[in-house]
């Protein structure tokens, strides 16, 4: 087996490059080509705010999972120490 490497989409520069490319693409599409009106811009706002909220909920879920995993690992590593010290507390 080879050395572990993180997937490309976890690199900060890749994510920032994709974000910049999307900003340029959507500017060209929505502002210069389609020239959408006020009502359409409100719809676009609701769409991106909904997607941002979904991303925040996903990040919160991942953070909870990471904290739970680390907590379980700490408890498992502490159990031998507790069992070793238990006779002194009886």
PDB file of N, CA, C and O in Angstrom, chain B, residues numbered from 101:
ATOM      1  N   UNK B 101       0.838  -1.187   0.000  1.00  0.00           N
ATOM      2  CA  UNK B 101       0.000   0.000   0.000  1.00  0.00           C
ATOM      3  C   UNK B 101       0.879   1.245   0.000  1.00  0.00           C
ATOM      4  O   UNK B 101       1.961   1.267   0.587  1.00  0.00           O
ATOM      5  N   UNK B 102       0.391   2.260  -0.663  1.00  0.00           N
ATOM      6  CA  UNK B 102       1.138   3.506  -0.750  1.00  0.00           C
ATOM      7  C   UNK B 102       0.876   4.413   0.433  1.00  0.00           C
ATOM      8  O   UNK B 102       0.116   4.089   1.346  1.00  0.00           O
ATOM      9  N   UNK B 103       1.515   5.531   0.385  1.00  0.00           N
ATOM     10  CA  UNK B 103       1.364   6.534   1.432  1.00  0.00           C
ATOM     11  C   UNK B 103      -0.014   7.179   1.352  1.00  0.00           C
ATOM     12  O   UNK B 103      -0.539   7.382   0.257  1.00  0.00           O
ATOM     13  N   UNK B 104      -0.608   7.506   2.509  1.00  0.00           N
ATOM     14  CA  UNK B 104      -1.921   8.135   2.528  1.00  0.00           C
ATOM     15  C   UNK B 104      -1.810   9.591   2.083  1.00  0.00           C
ATOM     16  O   UNK B 104      -0.931  10.323   2.537  1.00  0.00           O
ATOM     17  N   UNK B 105      -2.703   9.998   1.197  1.00  0.00           N
ATOM     18  CA  UNK B 105      -2.804  11.403   0.805  1.00  0.00           C
ATOM     19  C   UNK B 105      -4.263  11.818   0.893  1.00  0.00           C
ATOM     20  O   UNK B 105      -5.173  11.032   0.627  1.00  0.00           O
ATOM     21  N   UNK B 106      -4.460  13.059   1.268  1.00  0.00           N
ATOM     22  CA  UNK B 106      -5.826  13.571   1.346  1.00  0.00           C
ATOM     23  C   UNK B 106      -6.383  13.749  -0.056  1.00  0.00           C
ATOM     24  O   UNK B 106      -5.632  14.013  -0.995  1.00  0.00           O
ATOM     25  N   UNK B 107      -7.705  13.606  -0.204  1.00  0.00           N
ATOM     26  CA  UNK B 107      -8.315  13.855  -1.516  1.00  0.00           C
ATOM     27  C   UNK B 107      -8.096  15.302  -1.960  1.00  0.00           C
ATOM     28  O   UNK B 107      -7.911  16.188  -1.125  1.00  0.00           O
ATOM     29  N   UNK B 108      -8.117  15.533  -3.234  1.00  0.00           N
ATOM     30  CA  UNK B 108      -7.840  16.859  -3.787  1.00  0.00           C
ATOM     31  C   UNK B 108      -8.817  17.903  -3.284  1.00  0.00           C
ATOM     32  O   UNK B 108      -8.425  19.046  -3.050  1.00  0.00           O
ATOM     33  N   UNK B 109     -10.082  17.538  -3.111  1.00  0.00           N
ATOM     34  CA  UNK B 109     -11.086  18.525  -2.714  1.00  0.00           C
ATOM     35  C   UNK B 109     -10.935  18.986  -1.266  1.00  0.00           C
ATOM     36  O   UNK B 109     -11.685  19.860  -0.830  1.00  0.00           O
ATOM     37  N   UNK B 110      -9.988  18.426  -0.503  1.00  0.00           N
ATOM     38  CA  UNK B 110      -9.750  18.907   0.854  1.00  0.00           C
ATOM     39  C   UNK B 110      -8.663  19.976   0.906  1.00  0.00           C
ATOM     40  O   UNK B 110      -8.423  20.559   1.963  1.00  0.00           O
ATOM     41  N   UNK B 111      -8.009  20.238  -0.210  1.00  0.00           N
ATOM     42  CA  UNK B 111      -6.978  21.266  -0.279  1.00  0.00           C
ATOM     43  C   UNK B 111      -7.646  22.648  -0.321  1.00  0.00           C
ATOM     44  O   UNK B 111      -8.553  22.879  -1.121  1.00  0.00           O
ATOM     45  N   UNK B 112      -7.196  23.554   0.539  1.00  0.00           N
ATOM     46  CA  UNK B 112      -7.807  24.885   0.637  1.00  0.00           C
ATOM     47  C   UNK B 112      -7.705  25.629  -0.691  1.00  0.00           C
ATOM     48  O   UNK B 112      -8.659  26.296  -1.092  1.00  0.00           O
ATOM     49  N   UNK B 113      -6.582  25.529  -1.375  1.00  0.00           N
ATOM     50  CA  UNK B 113      -6.396  26.265  -2.624  1.00  0.00           C
ATOM     51  C   UNK B 113      -7.300  25.735  -3.728  1.00  0.00           C
ATOM     52  O   UNK B 113      -7.772  26.503  -4.566  1.00  0.00           O
ATOM     53  N   UNK B 114      -7.541  24.450  -3.735  1.00  0.00           N
ATOM     54  CA  UNK B 114      -8.467  23.873  -4.722  1.00  0.00           C
ATOM     55  C   UNK B 114      -9.881  24.388  -4.460  1.00  0.00           C
ATOM     56  O   UNK B 114     -10.587  24.772  -5.392  1.00  0.00           O
ATOM     57  N   UNK B 115     -10.289  24.394  -3.198  1.00  0.00           N
ATOM     58  CA  UNK B 115     -11.629  24.874  -2.852  1.00  0.00           C
ATOM     59  C   UNK B 115     -11.781  26.351  -3.202  1.00  0.00           C
ATOM     60  O   UNK B 115     -12.804  26.753  -3.755  1.00  0.00           O
ATOM     61  N   UNK B 116     -10.774  27.161  -2.885  1.00  0.00           N
ATOM     62  CA  UNK B 116     -10.834  28.589  -3.221  1.00  0.00           C
ATOM     63  C   UNK B 116     -10.844  28.814  -4.731  1.00  0.00           C
ATOM     64  O   UNK B 116     -11.532  29.712  -5.217  1.00  0.00           O
ATOM     65  N   UNK B 117     -10.095  28.014  -5.470  1.00  0.00           N
ATOM     66  CA  UNK B 117     -10.083  28.133  -6.933  1.00  0.00           C
ATOM     67  C   UNK B 117     -11.447  27.783  -7.527  1.00  0.00           C
ATOM     68  O   UNK B 117     -11.928  28.466  -8.431  1.00  0.00           O
ATOM     69  N   UNK B 118     -12.061  26.730  -7.023  1.00  0.00           N
ATOM     70  CA  UNK B 118     -13.392  26.353  -7.497  1.00  0.00           C
ATOM     71  C   UNK B 118     -14.400  27.448  -7.172  1.00  0.00           C
ATOM     72  O   UNK B 118     -15.250  27.780  -7.998  1.00  0.00           O
ATOM     73  N   UNK B 119     -14.304  28.009  -5.965  1.00  0.00           N
ATOM     74  CA  UNK B 119     -15.220  29.082  -5.569  1.00  0.00           C
ATOM     75  C   UNK B 119     -15.050  30.300  -6.479  1.00  0.00           C
ATOM     76  O   UNK B 119     -16.040  30.883  -6.922  1.00  0.00           O
ATOM     77  N   UNK B 120     -13.814  30.685  -6.759  1.00  0.00           N
ATOM     78  CA  UNK B 120     -13.567  31.833  -7.634  1.00  0.00           C
ATOM     79  C   UNK B 120     -14.088  31.562  -9.050  1.00  0.00           C
ATOM     80  O   UNK B 120     -14.674  32.442  -9.681  1.00  0.00           O
ATOM     81  N   UNK B 121     -13.872  30.347  -9.538  1.00  0.00           N
ATOM     82  CA  UNK B 121     -14.368  29.998 -10.868  1.00  0.00           C
ATOM     83  C   UNK B 121     -15.898  30.043 -10.918  1.00  0.00           C
ATOM     84  O   UNK B 121     -16.478  30.477 -11.913  1.00  0.00           O
ATOM     85  N   UNK B 122     -16.545  29.595  -9.842  1.00  0.00           N
ATOM     86  CA  UNK B 122     -18.012  29.646  -9.811  1.00  0.00           C
ATOM     87  C   UNK B 122     -18.526  31.075  -9.761  1.00  0.00           C
ATOM     88  O   UNK B 122     -19.540  31.392 -10.383  1.00  0.00           O
ATOM     89  N   UNK B 123     -17.840  31.936  -9.032  1.00  0.00           N
ATOM     90  CA  UNK B 123     -18.252  33.345  -8.973  1.00  0.00           C
ATOM     91  C   UNK B 123     -18.181  33.962 -10.368  1.00  0.00           C
ATOM     92  O   UNK B 123     -19.110  34.648 -10.795  1.00  0.00           O
ATOM     93  N   UNK B 124     -17.092  33.721 -11.068  1.00  0.00           N
ATOM     94  CA  UNK B 124     -16.941  34.265 -12.423  1.00  0.00           C
ATOM     95  C   UNK B 124     -17.995  33.673 -13.349  1.00  0.00           C
ATOM     96  O   UNK B 124     -18.616  34.395 -14.128  1.00  0.00           O
ATOM     97  N   UNK B 125     -18.197  32.362 -13.266  1.00  0.00           N
ATOM     98  CA  UNK B 125     -19.173  31.697 -14.127  1.00  0.00           C
ATOM     99  C   UNK B 125     -20.587  32.228 -13.889  1.00  0.00           C
ATOM    100  O   UNK B 125     -21.298  32.555 -14.840  1.00  0.00           O
ATOM    101  N   UNK B 126     -20.994  32.315 -12.621  1.00  0.00           N
ATOM    102  CA  UNK B 126     -22.341  32.801 -12.342  1.00  0.00           C
ATOM    103  C   UNK B 126     -22.496  34.283 -12.656  1.00  0.00           C
ATOM    104  O   UNK B 126     -23.588  34.718 -13.022  1.00  0.00           O
ATOM    105  N   UNK B 127     -21.430  35.069 -12.522  1.00  0.00           N
ATOM    106  CA  UNK B 127     -21.508  36.482 -12.920  1.00  0.00           C
ATOM    107  C   UNK B 127     -21.756  36.587 -14.422  1.00  0.00           C
ATOM    108  O   UNK B 127     -22.618  37.338 -14.878  1.00  0.00           O
ATOM    109  N   UNK B 128     -20.979  35.818 -15.173  1.00  0.00           N
ATOM    110  CA  UNK B 128     -21.167  35.837 -16.630  1.00  0.00           C
ATOM    111  C   UNK B 128     -22.562  35.345 -17.013  1.00  0.00           C
ATOM    112  O   UNK B 128     -23.212  35.918 -17.888  1.00  0.00           O
ATOM    113  N   UNK B 129     -23.016  34.281 -16.352  1.00  0.00           N
ATOM    114  CA  UNK B 129     -24.301  33.690 -16.685  1.00  0.00           C
ATOM    115  C   UNK B 129     -25.476  34.574 -16.263  1.00  0.00           C
ATOM    116  O   UNK B 129     -26.353  34.864 -17.077  1.00  0.00           O
ATOM    117  N   UNK B 130     -25.502  35.004 -15.006  1.00  0.00           N
ATOM    118  CA  UNK B 130     -26.676  35.691 -14.474  1.00  0.00           C
ATOM    119  C   UNK B 130     -26.688  37.196 -14.727  1.00  0.00           C
ATOM    120  O   UNK B 130     -27.755  37.784 -14.903  1.00  0.00           O
ATOM    121  N   UNK B 131     -25.512  37.822 -14.746  1.00  0.00           N
ATOM    122  CA  UNK B 131     -25.467  39.283 -14.878  1.00  0.00           C
ATOM    123  C   UNK B 131     -25.316  39.705 -16.336  1.00  0.00           C
ATOM    124  O   UNK B 131     -26.054  40.570 -16.810  1.00  0.00           O
ATOM    125  N   UNK B 132     -24.377  39.109 -17.044  1.00  0.00           N
ATOM    126  CA  UNK B 132     -24.090  39.570 -18.399  1.00  0.00           C
ATOM    127  C   UNK B 132     -24.947  38.890 -19.467  1.00  0.00           C
ATOM    128  O   UNK B 132     -25.373  39.540 -20.422  1.00  0.00           O
ATOM    129  N   UNK B 133     -25.206  37.572 -19.315  1.00  0.00           N
ATOM    130  CA  UNK B 133     -25.913  36.872 -20.378  1.00  0.00           C
ATOM    131  C   UNK B 133     -27.428  36.898 -20.174  1.00  0.00           C
ATOM    132  O   UNK B 133     -28.158  37.303 -21.079  1.00  0.00           O
ATOM    133  N   UNK B 134     -27.915  36.474 -19.005  1.00  0.00           N
ATOM    134  CA  UNK B 134     -29.355  36.400 -18.785  1.00  0.00           C
ATOM    135  C   UNK B 134     -29.984  37.724 -18.346  1.00  0.00           C
ATOM    136  O   UNK B 134     -31.155  37.977 -18.629  1.00  0.00           O
ATOM    137  N   UNK B 135     -29.227  38.552 -17.670  1.00  0.00           N
ATOM    138  CA  UNK B 135     -29.693  39.855 -17.170  1.00  0.00           C
ATOM    139  C   UNK B 135     -31.022  39.699 -16.430  1.00  0.00           C
ATOM    140  O   UNK B 135     -32.045  40.255 -16.829  1.00  0.00           O
ATOM    141  N   UNK B 136     -30.977  38.923 -15.336  1.00  0.00           N
ATOM    142  CA  UNK B 136     -32.199  38.633 -14.593  1.00  0.00           C
ATOM    143  C   UNK B 136     -32.670  39.857 -13.811  1.00  0.00           C
ATOM    144  O   UNK B 136     -31.881  40.747 -13.492  1.00  0.00           O
ATOM    145  N   UNK B 137     -33.971  39.889 -13.508  1.00  0.00           N
ATOM    146  CA  UNK B 137     -34.583  41.035 -12.835  1.00  0.00           C
ATOM    147  C   UNK B 137     -34.569  40.893 -11.314  1.00  0.00           C
ATOM    148  O   UNK B 137     -33.954  39.983 -10.759  1.00  0.00           O
ATOM    149  N   UNK B 138     -35.275  41.835 -10.652  1.00  0.00           N
ATOM    150  CA  UNK B 138     -35.289  41.877  -9.190  1.00  0.00           C
ATOM    151  C   UNK B 138     -35.896  40.619  -8.586  1.00  0.00           C
ATOM    152  O   UNK B 138     -35.359  40.072  -7.622  1.00  0.00           O
ATOM    153  N   UNK B 139     -36.999  40.162  -9.137  1.00  0.00           N
ATOM    154  CA  UNK B 139     -37.661  38.974  -8.588  1.00  0.00           C
ATOM    155  C   UNK B 139     -36.751  37.748  -8.711  1.00  0.00           C
ATOM    156  O   UNK B 139     -36.660  36.945  -7.783  1.00  0.00           O
ATOM    157  N   UNK B 140     -36.093  37.610  -9.833  1.00  0.00           N
ATOM    158  CA  UNK B 140     -35.196  36.473 -10.031  1.00  0.00           C
ATOM    159  C   UNK B 140     -34.008  36.542  -9.074  1.00  0.00           C
ATOM    160  O   UNK B 140     -33.533  35.509  -8.601  1.00  0.00           O
ATOM    161  N   UNK B 141     -33.524  37.756  -8.786  1.00  0.00           N
ATOM    162  CA  UNK B 141     -32.416  37.894  -7.834  1.00  0.00           C
ATOM    163  C   UNK B 141     -32.850  37.480  -6.436  1.00  0.00           C
ATOM    164  O   UNK B 141     -32.062  36.900  -5.689  1.00  0.00           O
ATOM    165  N   UNK B 142     -34.091  37.769  -6.076  1.00  0.00           N
ATOM    166  CA  UNK B 142     -34.610  37.329  -4.776  1.00  0.00           C
ATOM    167  C   UNK B 142     -34.661  35.805  -4.714  1.00  0.00           C
ATOM    168  O   UNK B 142     -34.342  35.215  -3.682  1.00  0.00           O
ATOM    169  N   UNK B 143     -35.058  35.171  -5.803  1.00  0.00           N
ATOM    170  CA  UNK B 143     -35.075  33.705  -5.852  1.00  0.00           C
ATOM    171  C   UNK B 143     -33.663  33.155  -5.722  1.00  0.00           C
ATOM    172  O   UNK B 143     -33.437  32.182  -5.003  1.00  0.00           O
ATOM    173  N   UNK B 144     -32.717  33.771  -6.414  1.00  0.00           N
ATOM    174  CA  UNK B 144     -31.317  33.350  -6.318  1.00  0.00           C
ATOM    175  C   UNK B 144     -30.828  33.496  -4.879  1.00  0.00           C
ATOM    176  O   UNK B 144     -30.118  32.626  -4.375  1.00  0.00           O
ATOM    177  N   UNK B 145     -31.202  34.589  -4.216  1.00  0.00           N
ATOM    178  CA  UNK B 145     -30.804  34.785  -2.816  1.00  0.00           C
ATOM    179  C   UNK B 145     -31.350  33.675  -1.928  1.00  0.00           C
ATOM    180  O   UNK B 145     -30.627  33.144  -1.085  1.00  0.00           O
ATOM    181  N   UNK B 146     -32.623  33.320  -2.110  1.00  0.00           N
ATOM    182  CA  UNK B 146     -33.193  32.249  -1.304  1.00  0.00           C
ATOM    183  C   UNK B 146     -32.495  30.917  -1.575  1.00  0.00           C
ATOM    184  O   UNK B 146     -32.295  30.125  -0.654  1.00  0.00           O
ATOM    185  N   UNK B 147     -32.131  30.672  -2.803  1.00  0.00           N
ATOM    186  CA  UNK B 147     -31.455  29.417  -3.135  1.00  0.00           C
ATOM    187  C   UNK B 147     -30.090  29.350  -2.465  1.00  0.00           C
ATOM    188  O   UNK B 147     -29.767  28.345  -1.831  1.00  0.00           O
ATOM    189  N   UNK B 148     -29.273  30.410  -2.594  1.00  0.00           N
ATOM    190  CA  UNK B 148     -27.935  30.315  -2.021  1.00  0.00           C
ATOM    191  C   UNK B 148     -27.970  30.349  -0.506  1.00  0.00           C
ATOM    192  O   UNK B 148     -27.117  29.736   0.136  1.00  0.00           O
ATOM    193  N   UNK B 149     -28.937  31.052   0.091  1.00  0.00           N
ATOM    194  CA  UNK B 149     -29.051  31.036   1.548  1.00  0.00           C
ATOM    195  C   UNK B 149     -29.465  29.652   2.051  1.00  0.00           C
ATOM    196  O   UNK B 149     -28.993  29.200   3.094  1.00  0.00           O
ATOM    197  N   UNK B 150     -30.343  28.988   1.311  1.00  0.00           N
ATOM    198  CA  UNK B 150     -30.742  27.623   1.681  1.00  0.00           C
ATOM    199  C   UNK B 150     -29.567  26.661   1.572  1.00  0.00           C
ATOM    200  O   UNK B 150     -29.380  25.810   2.441  1.00  0.00           O
ATOM    201  N   UNK B 151     -28.780  26.789   0.518  1.00  0.00           N
ATOM    202  CA  UNK B 151     -27.607  25.924   0.363  1.00  0.00           C
ATOM    203  C   UNK B 151     -26.560  26.204   1.435  1.00  0.00           C
ATOM    204  O   UNK B 151     -25.902  25.282   1.917  1.00  0.00           O
ATOM    205  N   UNK B 152     -26.401  27.477   1.812  1.00  0.00           N
ATOM    206  CA  UNK B 152     -25.459  27.819   2.883  1.00  0.00           C
ATOM    207  C   UNK B 152     -25.915  27.221   4.212  1.00  0.00           C
ATOM    208  O   UNK B 152     -25.096  26.703   4.972  1.00  0.00           O
ATOM    209  N   UNK B 153     -27.205  27.287   4.495  1.00  0.00           N
ATOM    210  CA  UNK B 153     -27.727  26.694   5.730  1.00  0.00           C
ATOM    211  C   UNK B 153     -27.516  25.185   5.732  1.00  0.00           C
ATOM    212  O   UNK B 153     -27.159  24.609   6.759  1.00  0.00           O
ATOM    213  N   UNK B 154     -27.735  24.547   4.592  1.00  0.00           N
ATOM    214  CA  UNK B 154     -27.507  23.115   4.484  1.00  0.00           C
ATOM    215  C   UNK B 154     -26.037  22.782   4.754  1.00  0.00           C
ATOM    216  O   UNK B 154     -25.736  21.797   5.429  1.00  0.00           O
ATOM    217  N   UNK B 155     -25.134  23.595   4.235  1.00  0.00           N
ATOM    218  CA  UNK B 155     -23.707  23.393   4.484  1.00  0.00           C
ATOM    219  C   UNK B 155     -23.350  23.563   5.949  1.00  0.00           C
ATOM    220  O   UNK B 155     -22.522  22.821   6.478  1.00  0.00           O
ATOM    221  N   UNK B 156     -23.969  24.535   6.612  1.00  0.00           N
ATOM    222  CA  UNK B 156     -23.701  24.751   8.035  1.00  0.00           C
ATOM    223  C   UNK B 156     -24.202  23.563   8.850  1.00  0.00           C
ATOM    224  O   UNK B 156     -23.518  23.110   9.768  1.00  0.00           O
ATOM    225  N   UNK B 157     -25.391  23.054   8.521  1.00  0.00           N
ATOM    226  CA  UNK B 157     -25.908  21.881   9.232  1.00  0.00           C
ATOM    227  C   UNK B 157     -24.996  20.673   9.013  1.00  0.00           C
ATOM    228  O   UNK B 157     -24.752  19.902   9.941  1.00  0.00           O
ATOM    229  N   UNK B 158     -24.499  20.512   7.803  1.00  0.00           N
ATOM    230  CA  UNK B 158     -23.581  19.404   7.525  1.00  0.00           C
ATOM    231  C   UNK B 158     -22.285  19.533   8.297  1.00  0.00           C
ATOM    232  O   UNK B 158     -21.774  18.546   8.827  1.00  0.00           O
ATOM    233  N   UNK B 159     -21.745  20.749   8.364  1.00  0.00           N
ATOM    234  CA  UNK B 159     -20.501  20.974   9.115  1.00  0.00           C
ATOM    235  C   UNK B 159     -20.711  20.735  10.606  1.00  0.00           C
ATOM    236  O   UNK B 159     -19.840  20.180  11.275  1.00  0.00           O
ATOM    237  N   UNK B 160     -21.859  21.151  11.126  1.00  0.00           N
ATOM    238  CA  UNK B 160     -22.158  20.916  12.546  1.00  0.00           C
ATOM    239  C   UNK B 160     -22.266  19.418  12.828  1.00  0.00           C
ATOM    240  O   UNK B 160     -21.795  18.944  13.862  1.00  0.00           O
ATOM    241  N   UNK B 161     -22.877  18.681  11.920  1.00  0.00           N
ATOM    242  CA  UNK B 161     -22.982  17.234  12.086  1.00  0.00           C
ATOM    243  C   UNK B 161     -21.623  16.557  12.071  1.00  0.00           C
ATOM    244  O   UNK B 161     -21.368  15.647  12.859  1.00  0.00           O
ATOM    245  N   UNK B 162     -20.752  17.002  11.176  1.00  0.00           N
ATOM    246  CA  UNK B 162     -19.397  16.440  11.134  1.00  0.00           C
ATOM    247  C   UNK B 162     -18.618  16.786  12.397  1.00  0.00           C
ATOM    248  O   UNK B 162     -17.867  15.956  12.907  1.00  0.00           O
ATOM    249  N   UNK B 163     -18.790  18.000  12.904  1.00  0.00           N
ATOM    250  CA  UNK B 163     -18.104  18.393  14.132  1.00  0.00           C
ATOM    251  C   UNK B 163     -18.581  17.535  15.303  1.00  0.00           C
ATOM    252  O   UNK B 163     -17.772  17.101  16.123  1.00  0.00           O
ATOM    253  N   UNK B 164     -19.895  17.287  15.384  1.00  0.00           N
ATOM    254  CA  UNK B 164     -20.425  16.433  16.452  1.00  0.00           C
ATOM    255  C   UNK B 164     -19.857  15.020  16.347  1.00  0.00           C
ATOM    256  O   UNK B 164     -19.529  14.400  17.358  1.00  0.00           O
ATOM    257  N   UNK B 165     -19.744  14.517  15.121  1.00  0.00           N
ATOM    258  CA  UNK B 165     -19.205  13.179  14.921  1.00  0.00           C
ATOM    259  C   UNK B 165     -17.732  13.129  15.336  1.00  0.00           C
ATOM    260  O   UNK B 165     -17.302  12.162  15.965  1.00  0.00           O
ATOM    261  N   UNK B 166     -16.970  14.142  14.995  1.00  0.00           N
ATOM    262  CA  UNK B 166     -15.554  14.194  15.352  1.00  0.00           C
ATOM    263  C   UNK B 166     -15.378  14.268  16.865  1.00  0.00           C
ATOM    264  O   UNK B 166     -14.529  13.574  17.423  1.00  0.00           O
ATOM    265  N   UNK B 167     -16.167  15.098  17.528  1.00  0.00           N
ATOM    266  CA  UNK B 167     -16.084  15.209  18.983  1.00  0.00           C
ATOM    267  C   UNK B 167     -16.456  13.886  19.631  1.00  0.00           C
ATOM    268  O   UNK B 167     -15.793  13.451  20.572  1.00  0.00           O
ATOM    269  N   UNK B 168     -17.512  13.240  19.140  1.00  0.00           N
ATOM    270  CA  UNK B 168     -17.928  11.952  19.704  1.00  0.00           C
ATOM    271  C   UNK B 168     -16.847  10.897  19.511  1.00  0.00           C
ATOM    272  O   UNK B 168     -16.583  10.115  20.424  1.00  0.00           O
ATOM    273  N   UNK B 169     -16.223  10.860  18.352  1.00  0.00           N
ATOM    274  CA  UNK B 169     -15.163   9.889  18.087  1.00  0.00           C
ATOM    275  C   UNK B 169     -13.979  10.122  19.013  1.00  0.00           C
ATOM    276  O   UNK B 169     -13.432   9.169  19.567  1.00  0.00           O
ATOM    277  N   UNK B 170     -13.576  11.376  19.188  1.00  0.00           N
ATOM    278  CA  UNK B 170     -12.452  11.676  20.076  1.00  0.00           C
ATOM    279  C   UNK B 170     -12.798  11.381  21.522  1.00  0.00           C
ATOM    280  O   UNK B 170     -11.937  10.941  22.285  1.00  0.00           O
ATOM    281  N   UNK B 171     -14.041  11.615  21.914  1.00  0.00           N
ATOM    282  CA  UNK B 171     -14.453  11.335  23.283  1.00  0.00           C
ATOM    283  C   UNK B 171     -14.406   9.838  23.556  1.00  0.00           C
ATOM    284  O   UNK B 171     -13.929   9.416  24.609  1.00  0.00           O
ATOM    285  N   UNK B 172     -14.894   9.034  22.621  1.00  0.00           N
ATOM    286  CA  UNK B 172     -14.857   7.581  22.785  1.00  0.00           C
ATOM    287  C   UNK B 172     -13.419   7.105  22.862  1.00  0.00           C
ATOM    288  O   UNK B 172     -13.102   6.237  23.676  1.00  0.00           O
ATOM    289  N   UNK B 173     -12.539   7.653  22.032  1.00  0.00           N
ATOM    290  CA  UNK B 173     -11.133   7.249  22.054  1.00  0.00           C
ATOM    291  C   UNK B 173     -10.489   7.598  23.400  1.00  0.00           C
ATOM    292  O   UNK B 173      -9.698   6.815  23.926  1.00  0.00           O
ATOM    293  N   UNK B 174     -10.821   8.762  23.959  1.00  0.00           N
ATOM    294  CA  UNK B 174     -10.260   9.140  25.264  1.00  0.00           C
ATOM    295  C   UNK B 174     -10.768   8.234  26.368  1.00  0.00           C
ATOM    296  O   UNK B 174     -10.008   7.844  27.254  1.00  0.00           O
ATOM    297  N   UNK B 175     -12.054   7.894  26.322  1.00  0.00           N
ATOM    298  CA  UNK B 175     -12.620   7.020  27.346  1.00  0.00           C
ATOM    299  C   UNK B 175     -11.980   5.636  27.262  1.00  0.00           C
ATOM    300  O   UNK B 175     -11.637   5.041  28.284  1.00  0.00           O
ATOM    301  N   UNK B 176     -11.824   5.131  26.044  1.00  0.00           N
ATOM    302  CA  UNK B 176     -11.206   3.810  25.882  1.00  0.00           C
ATOM    303  C   UNK B 176      -9.766   3.810  26.367  1.00  0.00           C
ATOM    304  O   UNK B 176      -9.314   2.827  26.954  1.00  0.00           O
ATOM    305  N   UNK B 177      -9.036   4.900  26.130  1.00  0.00           N
ATOM    306  CA  UNK B 177      -7.652   4.941  26.594  1.00  0.00           C
ATOM    307  C   UNK B 177      -7.569   5.168  28.098  1.00  0.00           C
ATOM    308  O   UNK B 177      -6.553   4.839  28.709  1.00  0.00           O
ATOM    309  N   UNK B 178      -8.611   5.721  28.707  1.00  0.00           N
ATOM    310  CA  UNK B 178      -8.601   5.972  30.147  1.00  0.00           C
ATOM    311  C   UNK B 178      -9.043   4.758  30.946  1.00  0.00           C
ATOM    312  O   UNK B 178      -8.732   4.673  32.134  1.00  0.00           O
ATOM    313  N   UNK B 179      -9.750   3.825  30.347  1.00  0.00           N
ATOM    314  CA  UNK B 179     -10.274   2.666  31.073  1.00  0.00           C
ATOM    315  C   UNK B 179      -9.167   1.840  31.723  1.00  0.00           C
ATOM    316  O   UNK B 179      -9.306   1.486  32.893  1.00  0.00           O
ATOM    317  N   UNK B 180      -8.071   1.513  31.027  1.00  0.00           N
ATOM    318  CA  UNK B 180      -7.014   0.743  31.713  1.00  0.00           C
ATOM    319  C   UNK B 180      -6.457   1.488  32.925  1.00  0.00           C
ATOM    320  O   UNK B 180      -6.140   0.859  33.935  1.00  0.00           O
ATOM    321  N   UNK B 181      -6.333   2.795  32.847  1.00  0.00           N
ATOM    322  CA  UNK B 181      -5.813   3.563  33.976  1.00  0.00           C
ATOM    323  C   UNK B 181      -6.791   3.535  35.148  1.00  0.00           C
ATOM    324  O   UNK B 181      -6.375   3.455  36.304  1.00  0.00           O
ATOM    325  N   UNK B 182      -8.078   3.601  34.852  1.00  0.00           N
ATOM    326  CA  UNK B 182      -9.088   3.561  35.906  1.00  0.00           C
ATOM    327  C   UNK B 182      -9.083   2.187  36.572  1.00  0.00           C
ATOM    328  O   UNK B 182      -9.151   2.093  37.797  1.00  0.00           O
ATOM    329  N   UNK B 183      -9.005   1.128  35.780  1.00  0.00           N
ATOM    330  CA  UNK B 183      -8.999  -0.217  36.342  1.00  0.00           C
ATOM    331  C   UNK B 183      -7.746  -0.469  37.178  1.00  0.00           C
ATOM    332  O   UNK B 183      -7.791  -1.185  38.178  1.00  0.00           O
ATOM    333  N   UNK B 184      -6.642   0.118  36.767  1.00  0.00           N
ATOM    334  CA  UNK B 184      -5.398  -0.041  37.514  1.00  0.00           C
ATOM    335  C   UNK B 184      -5.465   0.674  38.860  1.00  0.00           C
ATOM    336  O   UNK B 184      -4.945   0.175  39.858  1.00  0.00           O
ATOM    337  N   UNK B 185      -6.105   1.845  38.888  1.00  0.00           N
ATOM    338  CA  UNK B 185      -6.189   2.640  40.110  1.00  0.00           C
ATOM    339  C   UNK B 185      -7.364   2.213  40.992  1.00  0.00           C
ATOM    340  O   UNK B 185      -7.445   2.641  42.143  1.00  0.00           O
ATOM    341  N   UNK B 186      -8.262   1.392  40.488  1.00  0.00           N
ATOM    342  CA  UNK B 186      -9.468   1.028  41.235  1.00  0.00           C
ATOM    343  C   UNK B 186      -9.187   0.379  42.596  1.00  0.00           C
ATOM    344  O   UNK B 186      -9.893   0.708  43.550  1.00  0.00           O
ATOM    345  N   UNK B 187      -8.206  -0.519  42.751  1.00  0.00           N
ATOM    346  CA  UNK B 187      -8.005  -1.130  44.073  1.00  0.00           C
ATOM    347  C   UNK B 187      -7.687  -0.111  45.165  1.00  0.00           C
ATOM    348  O   UNK B 187      -7.999  -0.361  46.329  1.00  0.00           O
ATOM    349  N   UNK B 188      -7.092   1.000  44.840  1.00  0.00           N
ATOM    350  CA  UNK B 188      -6.728   1.991  45.837  1.00  0.00           C
ATOM    351  C   UNK B 188      -7.932   2.772  46.345  1.00  0.00           C
ATOM    352  O   UNK B 188      -7.861   3.392  47.406  1.00  0.00           O
ATOM    353  N   UNK B 189      -9.035   2.752  45.604  1.00  0.00           N
ATOM    354  CA  UNK B 189     -10.213   3.510  45.998  1.00  0.00           C
ATOM    355  C   UNK B 189     -11.266   2.640  46.668  1.00  0.00           C
ATOM    356  O   UNK B 189     -12.373   3.117  46.920  1.00  0.00           O
ATOM    357  N   UNK B 190     -10.966   1.407  46.958  1.00  0.00           N
ATOM    358  CA  UNK B 190     -11.955   0.529  47.596  1.00  0.00           C
ATOM    359  C   UNK B 190     -11.885   0.618  49.085  1.00  0.00           C
ATOM    360  O   UNK B 190     -12.646  -0.055  49.780  1.00  0.00           O
TER     361      UNK B 190
END
